[in-house]
Amino acid sequence: MIQTQNNFKTAPGHQVLAAAGKQTLRPGGRTATEKLFAWADFQPGSTVLELAASFGYSAIALAQRYGVRVVGIEKNPDSVVRACANIKAAGLRDRVEIVEGDIFHLENLTENFDYVLAEAILTMQSAPGKTKILKGIGARLKPNGLFLSHELLVRGANTVAVRRDLAASIRVNANPLSAEEWIVACQQAGLTVQQHQTGSMNLLDPLSIIREEGLSTLLTVGWNMLTKPILRQRILSMRQVFDLYDSDLGYIVLCAQKALES
C-alpha cells in the first residue's frame, strides 16, 4: 500500500485507486469477472493457479465460494506474508496457498492445474512478456485445462495514442490489445479461445461504482480525493484519459482451453 503523499506522484494507477478506497480494479468490474467464473463452471476439488495473488483476497473468495483449491503466486514478499495471515484467519490453510514467485517463471512451479486465472496482468506486459507468460500458463495447465483472462481492450484507429496516453496516466507501460490480438496471442501459446466477451470500461464511472461496490465506496473515494490533492490529481488525470478514449478502451474476458496432448 501507498504510505505517503509523495508516493502518489509516481505509483501505478491501481495502487492509487486502491489507496483511495476503490475495491474493484479490473477493467470490466465484477460483472465481467462473474461472466468469466460462469464460463469456468468450477467444480469442488478442482485446482486453480492465480497469477499476482496480492493479499490473497480473491483466492480466499474462490475457495469459499466454489470449494476449489487455490495456489496463488505473488512476487512481493510483504504481500505474501499478509496473504498467509489472511488465509490463516479465514481457516483455509488446507485449501489456499500463496507462494512467493515470478509470473515470468511459472516453470518453477511443479504442479499442473485445472484452471489458471489472470486478471489485469497481461495488459501491463510488453509483447515478448505476454508471450512468455502465456507459454508458462500453457505449461502449467492440465490437458483440457482452462485459462481465464480479464484484460484491457483497445480498438479503433487510435491505438498508438491510446497506449501512449494511458501509460503516461497510470504510470505503467500499458499495452492493451484488440480482441483479435488477444485471441491470436492465446492461440500462439497453444490455448484455444472457447468464449470471449468485450464491453465498455467503467472503472471510474460513479454510477458503476455505486452499482458494483456501493455508495459507501464512492463516498470514500470522493473524500480521499477531496482531502489528498496529489491523489485527486492522479485520479482526475486517469479519468480524463478514460473519457477521452471512451470509444477506444474497454475490457475483454476470455476462456481458453489447452489442447489434449497427443
C-alpha positions in Angstrom: 0.0 0.0 0.0 1.0 3.6 -0.5 2.3 5.2 2.7 3.0 8.8 1.9 1.6 11.6 -0.3 4.8 11.8 -2.3 4.3 8.2 -3.5 1.0 9.2 -5.2 3.0 11.1 -7.8 4.7 8.0 -9.3 2.7 5.0 -8.0 1.0 2.7 -10.6 -2.7 3.7 -11.2 -4.1 0.6 -9.5 -2.2 1.4 -6.3 -3.5 4.9 -6.3 -7.1 3.7 -6.8 -6.7 1.2 -4.0 -5.4 3.8 -1.7 -8.4 6.0 -2.5 -10.7 3.1 -1.4 -11.6 1.6 -4.8 -12.2 -2.1 -4.3 -12.7 -3.4 -7.8 -9.7 -2.7 -10.0 -10.5 -4.8 -13.1 -11.4 -3.0 -16.3 -14.7 -4.8 -16.6 -15.5 -4.7 -13.0 -17.2 -7.5 -11.0 -19.8 -8.1 -13.8 -17.1 -9.2 -16.2 -15.4 -11.4 -13.6 -18.7 -13.1 -12.9 -19.1 -13.9 -16.6 -15.6 -15.4 -16.5 -16.5 -17.6 -13.5 -19.8 -18.7 -15.1 -17.8 -20.0 -18.1 -15.3 -21.7 -15.8 -18.0 -23.8 -14.1 -15.6 -24.5 -11.2 -16.1 -27.9 -9.6 -15.4 -28.7 -6.0 -11.9 -30.1 -5.5 -10.5 -28.7 -8.8 -7.3 -26.7 -8.7 -6.7 -23.1 -9.6 -3.5 -21.1 -10.1 -3.9 -17.4 -9.6 -1.3 -15.0 -11.0 -0.3 -12.0 -9.0 -2.4 -13.0 -6.0 -1.6 -10.0 -3.9 -3.1 -10.2 -0.4 -5.0 -13.4 -1.2 -8.5 -12.0 -1.1 -9.6 -13.4 -4.4 -8.0 -16.7 -3.8 -9.8 -17.0 -0.4 -13.1 -16.0 -2.1 -12.7 -18.6 -4.8 -12.1 -21.4 -2.2 -15.0 -20.3 -0.1 -17.4 -19.9 -2.9 -16.6 -22.9 -5.1 -14.8 -25.4 -2.9 -11.7 -25.3 -5.1 -8.0 -25.5 -4.0 -6.1 -22.3 -5.0 -2.4 -21.7 -5.3 -1.5 -18.0 -5.8 1.8 -16.7 -7.0 2.9 -13.3 -5.8 6.3 -11.5 -6.3 6.1 -9.1 -3.3 7.3 -10.8 -0.1 5.4 -8.4 2.1 2.2 -9.2 0.2 2.8 -12.9 0.6 3.2 -12.5 4.4 -0.1 -10.6 4.6 -1.8 -13.1 2.3 -0.7 -16.0 4.5 -2.1 -14.2 7.6 -5.4 -13.6 5.8 -5.6 -17.3 4.8 -5.0 -18.4 8.4 -7.6 -16.0 9.7 -10.1 -17.5 7.1 -9.3 -21.0 8.3 -8.3 -22.1 4.7 -4.7 -23.1 5.0 -5.7 -26.6 3.7 -7.2 -25.1 0.5 -5.4 -21.8 -0.2 -1.6 -21.2 -0.5 0.2 -18.1 -1.7 3.8 -18.7 -2.7 6.5 -16.1 -3.5 7.4 -16.3 -7.1 7.6 -14.6 -10.5 4.8 -14.9 -13.1 7.6 -14.9 -15.7 9.0 -18.1 -14.3 6.0 -20.4 -13.8 8.3 -23.3 -14.7 9.4 -23.1 -11.0 6.0 -24.5 -10.0 5.9 -28.3 -10.1 2.1 -28.7 -10.1 -0.3 -28.5 -13.0 -3.7 -27.0 -12.6 -7.3 -27.3 -13.9 -7.5 -23.5 -14.2 -5.2 -20.6 -14.4 -6.7 -17.2 -13.6 -5.1 -13.9 -14.6 -6.9 -10.6 -14.3 -5.4 -7.3 -15.4 -1.9 -8.9 -15.6 -1.0 -9.3 -19.2 -2.1 -5.8 -20.3 0.9 -4.4 -18.4 3.5 -6.5 -20.2 5.4 -6.0 -23.4 4.7 -8.2 -26.4 7.6 -10.6 -25.5 6.4 -10.5 -21.9 2.9 -11.6 -22.9 4.3 -14.4 -25.0 6.5 -15.7 -22.2 3.7 -15.6 -19.5 1.2 -17.2 -21.8 3.6 -20.0 -22.7 4.2 -20.5 -19.0 0.4 -20.6 -18.4 0.0 -23.3 -21.1 2.8 -25.4 -19.4 1.0 -25.2 -16.0 -2.4 -26.2 -17.3 -3.5 -29.8 -17.4 -4.7 -31.1 -20.8 -8.2 -29.6 -21.4 -7.4 -27.1 -18.6 -8.9 -23.6 -18.9 -7.1 -20.2 -18.9 -9.4 -17.5 -17.5 -8.4 -13.9 -18.5 -9.8 -10.4 -17.8 -7.8 -7.7 -19.5 -7.9 -4.2 -21.0 -9.1 -3.9 -24.6 -8.1 -1.3 -27.3 -10.0 -0.8 -30.5 -10.2 1.6 -33.4 -7.5 3.6 -35.3 -6.0 5.5 -32.3 -4.2 2.6 -30.7 -0.8 4.3 -30.6 -2.2 7.5 -29.0 -4.3 5.4 -26.6 -1.4 3.3 -25.4 0.9 6.4 -25.0 -1.6 8.5 -23.0 -2.8 5.6 -20.9 0.8 4.7 -19.9 1.5 8.3 -19.0 -1.6 8.5 -16.9 -1.4 5.2 -14.9 2.5 5.3 -14.7 2.7 1.8 -16.1 3.7 0.8 -19.6 0.3 -0.5 -20.5 -0.1 -2.3 -23.8 -3.7 -3.4 -24.3 -4.6 -5.4 -27.4 -7.6 -5.7 -29.6 -9.9 -8.7 -29.2 -8.4 -10.3 -32.3 -4.8 -9.8 -31.0 -5.7 -11.3 -27.6 -7.2 -14.3 -29.3 -4.1 -14.8 -31.5 -1.7 -14.4 -28.5 -3.5 -17.2 -26.8 -3.5 -19.4 -29.9 0.2 -18.9 -30.3 0.6 -20.3 -26.8 -1.4 -23.4 -27.6 -4.6 -22.1 -25.9 -7.8 -22.1 -28.0 -10.3 -19.4 -27.0 -13.7 -21.0 -26.4 -15.6 -18.0 -25.4 -15.0 -14.3 -25.1 -16.9 -11.1 -24.4 -16.0 -7.4 -24.7 -17.5 -4.3 -23.2 -17.1 -0.7 -22.0 -14.7 0.1 -19.3 -16.5 1.9 -16.4 -13.7 1.8 -13.8 -14.2 5.4 -12.7 -17.8 5.9 -13.6 -19.6 7.0 -10.4 -22.8 5.1 -11.2 -20.9 1.9 -11.9 -19.0 2.2 -8.6 -22.3 2.6 -6.7 -23.8 -0.4 -8.5 -20.8 -2.8 -8.0 -19.3 -1.5 -4.8 -21.9 0.5 -3.1 -22.4 4.2 -2.2 -20.0 3.9 0.7 -17.1 3.2 -1.6 -18.0 6.1 -3.8 -18.1 8.4 -0.8 -14.8 7.1 0.5 -13.1 7.6 -2.9 -14.6 11.1 -3.1 -13.5 12.1 0.4 -9.9 10.8 -0.2 -9.8 12.8 -3.4 -11.1 15.9 -1.6 -8.5 15.7 1.2 -5.5 14.5 -0.7 -4.7 16.8 -3.6 -2.0 14.7 -5.2 -4.2 11.7 -5.2 -7.0 13.8 -6.6 -4.7 15.0 -9.4 -3.8 11.4 -10.3 -7.3 10.1 -10.4 -8.6 13.0 -12.4 -5.8 12.5 -14.9 -6.8 8.9 -15.3 -10.4 9.8 -15.6 -9.6 12.4 -18.3 -7.8 9.7 -20.4 -10.6 7.2 -19.9 -13.1 9.8 -21.0 -11.0 11.0 -24.0 -10.7 7.5 -25.3 -14.1 6.2 -24.2 -14.8 4.5 -27.5 -11.3 3.1 -27.9 -10.9 1.5 -24.4 -12.8 -1.4 -23.0 -12.4 -4.8 -21.4 -12.2 -8.4 -22.6 -12.8 -11.6 -20.7 -11.9 -14.8 -22.4 -11.9 -18.5 -21.6 -9.2 -20.5 -23.5 -8.6 -24.2 -23.4 -5.4 -26.2 -23.5 -5.5 -28.9 -26.1 -5.2 -32.6 -25.2 -1.7 -33.8 -25.5 -1.2 -36.2 -28.4 
